[in-house]
Amino acid sequence: MIAGRLRKRVELQSNTPVANAIGEHVPGWATVATVWAGITPVSGSERFRNNMESAEVSHKIKIRYYAGLTPAMRIKFGSRLFDIQSVINMQERNADMEILALEQVPT
């Protein structure tokens, strides 16, 4: 992996219950790591080439290997949020990862 392609600073976040003002546990997100990443939008032709699951992918995100990264987590880049659909350990070498993600649409 060429380090110069990892230009974006992103946060890897885990779904962690947090206490609200009255002490109830509600869903929340906690940052578990901040890493350098490359974020690439997926073109429309790539998006519809395979099965329905890949039709959901809007971005490919590349990072150096991070043990414990799962599709239950999400990625935060500035104010943008990406739901992880798939995590691929490239060539099973524990060197770099390719993440297929769906950007959340602000409501």
N, C-alpha and C positions, 0 to 999 in steps of 0.2 A: 504494500500500500504506500502511495506517495503522500507524505505528510502535508504537502502544500494543498492537497485537495480537501483536507479537513479544515475548513475555514470558519465554520459556525460553532459557537459555544452553545451546547444544549444541555438540558437537565433530564436525567432519567428519573422518573417518578413512580412510586409504588402506592397502590391504594391502601391507605392506612386509616383506620377509624380515629377520629379526634373528638374531644369533648366540646360541646357547644356551651353557650352561656349558662344553661341550667344543668349542666353535667351529663347530658345524654350523649351517647356515642353515635356520631353521624359519619357517613363516608367522607373521606378527605384524601388529599394527595400529599405525600412527603417526598422531597428530593433525596434520592439515595446516592446520586453521583452527578457530577458535572463533567462532561467530556467534549472533545472536539469531534465534529461530524461534518460530513458532506451531504447535502440535501439536494436531490434531483427530482423534479416533477416527472411523472410517467406520462408519456404521450398517449393520446387516445387510441392509437393502433395497438400499442402494447397492452393497454388497459382491457381491451376486449378480445385479445388473442386466445386466452386459455379459458378455463372454467369460470363459473360465476364468482368464486372467491377472489380471483385475481381482478375481476371487474370492480371490486371494492377498493383496490389499491390506488392511491393518488400520488404517493411519493416513495422513492427509495432513499433510505438513509444509511450511510456507511460510517462505521465507527471502528476503533480498535477493539479487540476482544474484551468483553466485560462479562465475567462469570455471574450467572444468576439472572441475566436479562430474559424476561418471558413476555408472551403476548398479553399477560394480565397487567402489564405496566404501560406507561405512556411516556411520550417525549414532549418536552416543552421547549420551544424556541422563541424567545421574546414573549409576545402575547399569543403566539400560535400554539395549538395543541394537536398532537398526532397520536391516534390510537394505533397501537402495534397490532398488526395482523399476523405477521410471521417474522421469526428470527432465524437467520441462516448463518451458521459458523462456516465461513468460506473455507473449503477444502479440508474441513475438520482439523485445522492446524492451530486453533486457538490464537490466531494472529489478528484477524479482522472479521467483522460481522456486517451482513447486509440485512437491513430491516425493511420490510414492506409495511407501509403505514397508510392510514386514512386520516386526512386532516379533518378536524372537527370544524363544522360550519358555525360561525358565531350566530347566536340567536338574539 
